[in-house]
Amino acid sequence: MDYQPYLPPITLRKVFRKERSPSPSGSEITAQRVFDFESEHLIQSQLPVEKAECSNNLIPPPHGLLSKPNSGRYALQDVLAWGNDMYDSIQKGLHLMCEKYLDMSSPYHLQRPELLMAFFEVAWEQFPILTHYQDSWPTRDFAKMSIKNKVGSNKAKVK
């Protein structure tokens, strides 16, 4: 029998020979995640040259993920520190632009790159302050939240 009592008789442990190690391979113990960076990379590579050249003077994105600040993530309004009036007007303007330029039934990562580029260009033109941020992360975050909220409210209406 392969089993030998190692602890009290209620519990048995399997005994392995040294030649045959029970160690799993690295792929078995490491969770594999696949990230879709393609659409994000397309947008960043299509940024106008003047934005890419002066990226060292731009405000970098905060660490962590957007929303749910109590779980180690950041709140966009807190990080930007624009003041309520300015934040609200930019947020409302960008939400209207999202509805005009983006597909509000699809998540951000599935948006067509040409639609995203048109959205970014209009946002930069209407709100020049957004050009002061590296990779235009506030514009992207506003769009992600707007789409997420719209998709979520549409799902709630269906139920």
ZATORLUM-689959 format. One line per field, with one value per residue: residue number from 1; residue in one letter; x, y, z of N, C-alpha, C, CB in turn. Coordinates in pm, whole numbers. Each point is the difference from the previous one (the first is absolute). Glycine has a CB too. Layout:
N
resi = c(NUM,...) $
resn = c(A,...) $
nx = c(X,...) $
ny = c(Y,...) $
nz = c(Z,...) $
cax = c(X,...) $
cay = c(Y,...) $
caz = c(Z,...) $
cx = c(X,...) $
cy = c(Y,...) $
cz = c(Z,...) $
cbx = c(X,...) $
cby = c(Y,...) $
cbz = c(Z,...) $
//
This chain:
159
resi = c(1,2,3,4,5,6,7,8,9,10,11,12,13,14,15,16,17,18,19,20,21,22,23,24,25,26,27,28,29,30,31,32,33,34,35,36,37,38,39,40,41,42,43,44,45,46,47,48,49,50,51,52,53,54,55,56,57,58,59,60,61,62,63,64,65,66,67,68,69,70,71,72,73,74,75,76,77,78,79,80,81,82,83,84,85,86,87,88,89,90,91,92,93,94,95,96,97,98,99,100,101,102,103,104,105,106,107,108,109,110,111,112,113,114,115,116,117,118,119,120,121,122,123,124,125,126,127,128,129,130,131,132,133,134,135,136,137,138,139,140,141,142,143,144,145,146,147,148,149,150,151,152,153,154,155,156,157,158,159) $
resn = c(M,D,Y,Q,P,Y,L,P,P,I,T,L,R,K,V,F,R,K,E,R,S,P,S,P,S,G,S,E,I,T,A,Q,R,V,F,D,F,E,S,E,H,L,I,Q,S,Q,L,P,V,E,K,A,E,C,S,N,N,L,I,P,P,P,H,G,L,L,S,K,P,N,S,G,R,Y,A,L,Q,D,V,L,A,W,G,N,D,M,Y,D,S,I,Q,K,G,L,H,L,M,C,E,K,Y,L,D,M,S,S,P,Y,H,L,Q,R,P,E,L,L,M,A,F,F,E,V,A,W,E,Q,F,P,I,L,T,H,Y,Q,D,S,W,P,T,R,D,F,A,K,M,S,I,K,N,K,V,G,S,N,K,A,K,V,K) $
nx = c(85,147,-68,269,-255,132,-204,-106,-14,-128,247,67,250,-36,275,85,214,174,-115,-251,98,-318,183,-307,201,57,-283,-97,54,-103,-332,78,-92,-49,79,-200,333,-205,-137,256,174,-211,13,313,41,-208,172,-16,304,-117,-58,294,160,-119,17,201,-270,-212,-84,183,-295,-25,197,-262,-161,-127,-123,35,134,-64,213,290,-190,94,-291,82,-43,281,172,-106,38,-257,-110,-253,45,205,-152,-262,132,158,-254,-177,219,36,-314,-25,247,-133,-246,186,187,-142,-166,-178,36,336,95,133,73,-225,111,31,315,-222,-155,268,68,-279,39,277,-97,-234,184,208,-229,-128,266,279,-33,40,303,81,-12,292,-199,-200,45,-241,-82,1,-181,-237,-19,-22,-244,-170,3,-71,-271,-103,31,-160,-256,-18,-8,-238,-187,26,-113) $
ny = c(-119,228,-13,13,43,303,8,-186,-268,291,13,-238,209,-139,-134,205,-241,255,-87,194,337,-49,249,59,25,275,-97,-98,288,223,66,-55,328,-43,332,32,154,-8,250,111,-3,168,239,14,2,263,207,220,-87,173,-274,-113,265,20,-348,197,200,-260,34,-300,-95,68,-238,-152,-94,272,-13,-34,315,-275,-160,226,226,281,97,68,189,-70,51,291,133,111,93,-196,170,-186,-268,97,92,-272,-179,136,-16,-308,-67,144,-163,-279,65,77,-256,-275,-211,154,-335,6,-19,266,-266,56,325,-90,70,183,38,80,222,150,12,144,232,93,-3,204,206,23,15,208,-176,-251,127,-62,-346,-133,-68,300,-143,218,-127,-289,75,129,-266,-189,154,9,-307,-67,159,-130,-298,53,115,-247,-208,158,-21,-320,-36) $
nz = c(0,-198,319,183,210,-94,243,194,-175,-96,-210,-223,-42,-290,135,-267,-30,86,-291,49,93,92,-170,-133,-236,133,-115,302,142,-236,53,-325,50,-323,80,-257,9,-281,114,154,-264,-171,201,12,-320,-32,225,-244,-39,239,173,-48,82,294,113,177,47,86,296,-7,-44,311,22,-114,-209,-56,301,291,154,168,-213,42,-179,-8,78,-328,246,132,-258,-68,290,-247,298,50,-255,-136,53,-137,-270,-50,60,-218,-227,25,-9,-284,-114,77,-181,-254,-17,109,-147,274,-94,91,314,-73,-144,-252,-81,-309,107,-134,282,145,-213,35,315,-17,-186,185,262,-124,-82,285,183,-131,276,-213,-72,330,-74,-93,-267,-7,338,-19,-280,120,246,-168,-169,251,121,-268,-37,298,-8,-271,89,272,-141,-211,242,141,-262,-8,298) $
cax = c(-85,77,-23,52,-52,97,-67,-95,-57,-109,60,108,75,62,145,57,142,78,16,-121,-40,-138,-5,-65,80,-27,-125,-112,-18,-10,-123,32,-96,25,-46,-14,63,4,-75,65,125,-33,-35,119,94,-57,-4,76,143,31,-35,99,132,12,-58,72,-56,-140,-35,-13,-121,18,20,-122,-107,-105,-120,5,121,22,67,131,-10,-9,-119,44,-20,100,134,13,-5,-34,-110,-127,-61,78,-12,-135,-21,78,-62,-123,39,57,-106,-74,87,1,-124,2,109,32,-107,-29,-44,120,98,106,106,-50,-30,83,104,-29,-100,71,87,-88,-44,113,31,-103,15,117,-34,-97,56,146,70,21,126,110,11,69,-89,-137,-67,-132,-97,-26,-73,-137,-69,-23,-106,-125,-46,-31,-126,-106,-21,-61,-140,-74,-20,-99,-131,-41,-44) $
cay = c(119,123,88,-38,92,104,68,-97,-87,64,67,-72,79,-80,0,3,-29,118,9,57,112,42,144,38,89,142,41,-49,75,142,35,65,102,55,137,53,130,43,123,106,33,70,138,72,17,96,133,95,5,97,-60,-103,60,71,-84,11,113,-28,-59,-146,-58,-50,-143,-72,-3,100,-21,-75,44,-69,-127,25,64,145,71,97,136,27,4,118,118,116,77,-62,60,-37,-144,-30,45,-87,-132,4,17,-124,-101,30,-39,-147,-43,41,-58,-139,-99,-10,-136,-84,50,85,-75,-49,114,8,101,127,71,52,111,115,45,67,127,99,28,87,132,69,13,-3,-46,-145,-24,10,-129,-104,-97,50,-94,40,-13,-143,-45,51,-81,-134,7,33,-121,-101,36,-15,-144,-52,42,-73,-136,7,21,-125,-94) $
caz = c(0,-10,114,131,103,35,110,56,-102,-73,-116,-65,-98,-105,4,-134,-8,-35,-144,-58,85,-22,-24,-126,-84,24,-62,78,124,-30,-71,-128,-41,-132,-5,-136,-7,-139,-25,77,-68,-125,31,46,-111,-94,58,-80,32,106,128,30,21,127,104,127,73,26,130,-18,59,137,14,33,-97,16,82,125,71,127,-23,-56,-131,14,-46,-99,51,103,-60,-86,88,-82,56,-40,-120,-118,-18,-48,-138,-89,3,-80,-140,-50,-8,-124,-111,-6,-64,-140,-79,33,5,143,34,9,97,-53,-69,-128,-88,-120,19,-68,81,117,-41,-25,132,66,-66,36,144,16,-56,86,135,-17,121,-13,-71,97,68,-76,-65,18,90,51,-107,-10,118,-10,-101,55,100,-67,-69,102,62,-100,-21,124,11,-103,51,108,-62,-64,106) $
cx = c(88,-10,62,-59,110,-49,-94,-71,-115,55,114,68,64,152,51,148,74,16,-117,-54,-144,-13,-68,91,-41,-133,-121,-24,-14,-128,37,-111,41,-61,-7,55,-7,-73,62,128,-26,-29,125,100,-51,-10,82,143,29,-34,107,136,14,-55,74,-50,-145,-20,-21,-129,26,20,-133,-102,-107,-116,24,123,27,71,135,0,-15,-133,48,-12,104,139,19,1,-27,-98,-130,-56,73,-13,-136,-20,78,-62,-126,32,54,-104,-85,82,6,-124,-1,101,24,-123,-29,-52,119,96,115,102,-46,-37,93,101,-30,-106,66,86,-83,-48,111,29,-100,12,117,-30,-93,55,152,76,32,130,121,28,60,-99,-147,-83,-131,-110,-41,-84,-144,-80,-33,-116,-135,-59,-42,-136,-117,-31,-68,-145,-86,-28,-106,-141,-55,-55,-130) $
cy = c(124,87,-56,96,97,79,-101,-78,63,65,-83,94,-94,15,-6,-34,125,16,70,108,42,150,31,91,145,44,-46,84,150,25,75,98,52,139,46,141,59,132,118,45,77,147,77,20,100,140,96,14,97,-54,-102,61,64,-81,11,119,-22,-66,-150,-52,-48,-151,-64,9,103,-54,-89,38,-73,-134,20,63,149,53,113,143,37,19,128,130,128,94,-53,55,-43,-149,-35,41,-87,-139,-3,14,-128,-111,21,-40,-151,-50,33,-80,-149,-89,-29,-139,-95,57,75,-79,-58,113,-1,114,134,81,61,120,126,58,78,136,109,38,96,141,77,25,-10,-49,-150,-33,4,-134,-105,-104,35,-90,51,-16,-147,-49,51,-84,-139,1,29,-123,-106,29,-19,-147,-61,40,-68,-144,-2,18,-128,-98,41) $
cz = c(0,125,127,101,41,120,64,-112,-81,-128,-55,-99,-100,10,-144,8,-45,-150,-65,92,-30,-33,-133,-81,28,-58,79,125,-24,-77,-127,-34,-136,-5,-145,-2,-140,-22,75,-69,-130,27,39,-113,-102,57,-86,52,114,138,40,33,138,116,133,83,40,136,-19,63,142,1,38,-111,34,83,121,84,131,-18,-70,-138,19,-54,-90,53,106,-59,-82,79,-79,67,-58,-130,-127,-30,-60,-145,-99,-7,-87,-148,-60,-11,-126,-123,-15,-73,-149,-83,24,-2,146,41,15,104,-68,-82,-134,-97,-120,17,-68,74,124,-36,-26,132,70,-61,34,147,24,-49,93,140,-7,123,-9,-74,94,70,-94,-51,17,91,60,-106,-15,118,1,-100,55,99,-64,-68,101,65,-96,-24,123,13,-105,45,108,-57,-61,103,52) $
cbx = c(-184,-34,-211,215,-162,75,18,-33,66,-127,-65,-121,44,-204,4,-169,-46,120,136,-53,239,-70,210,-226,23,243,113,48,129,251,-132,130,-49,3,98,-204,152,13,-209,-98,105,-90,-230,-35,77,-125,-29,-212,50,-41,-246,-123,13,-18,-74,202,156,-37,-107,250,-77,-141,242,44,45,66,-133,-123,-38,-203,-223,75,-105,248,-136,-67,-245,-137,4,-114,158,41,146,-45,-73,161,155,-83,-35,209,92,-122,49,219,-4,-118,135,131,-119,-69,101,189,67,-50,-215,-25,-59,-31,95,-84,-81,-189,161,60,-180,0,164,-74,-154,95,105,-154,-95,151,28,-184,-210,-27,-118,-247,-103,-60,-198,207,173,15,223,115,97,216,216,81,119,243,168,81,151,247,122,72,203,222,74,106,238,174,64,172,229) $
cby = c(-123,-8,78,-93,-176,14,231,150,-187,41,223,-223,182,27,-113,173,-242,-23,-207,-218,77,-182,30,-21,-180,40,-8,-228,-176,25,9,-203,63,-232,46,-143,-69,-239,-135,-93,-205,-212,-71,-95,-234,-187,-97,122,-57,185,35,-157,39,214,-154,-104,147,-22,217,-20,-69,188,32,43,-242,99,29,-188,219,112,-113,-189,-207,14,-59,-158,-24,-133,-251,-127,-114,-139,206,-37,195,186,-39,27,235,129,-36,102,237,66,-17,189,208,-10,32,228,222,82,-102,244,43,-68,-190,151,-54,-201,134,-91,-186,-107,-157,-230,-164,-99,-199,-224,-129,-94,-227,-198,-92,-106,-99,185,177,-30,98,241,59,36,-175,103,-88,160,201,-29,-4,233,128,-54,78,235,50,-33,164,216,-11,9,221,143,-56,98,237,35,-49) $
cbz = c(122,-243,-107,-98,83,-240,-112,202,145,217,93,28,169,-150,231,-73,-51,216,6,-117,10,155,135,108,-178,0,-220,-86,117,-2,217,-80,240,-108,227,-44,186,-67,-33,213,99,-96,74,227,34,-101,231,-51,-238,-163,-46,-150,-244,-125,-178,-109,-123,-246,80,-1,-228,86,69,239,-41,-219,-206,-112,-104,89,-13,133,-100,-19,210,-181,-47,161,-5,-181,158,-198,28,239,138,51,194,233,84,54,232,193,49,100,253,117,35,216,217,73,5,139,-224,-2,-122,-241,151,196,224,120,197,-144,17,-217,-82,100,-100,-220,16,54,-184,-177,55,-25,-230,-132,102,-159,135,1,-205,34,145,139,39,-227,50,155,-118,-125,126,56,-183,-32,169,-35,-194,42,145,-107,-153,107,92,-178,-55,155,-46,-179,61) $
//
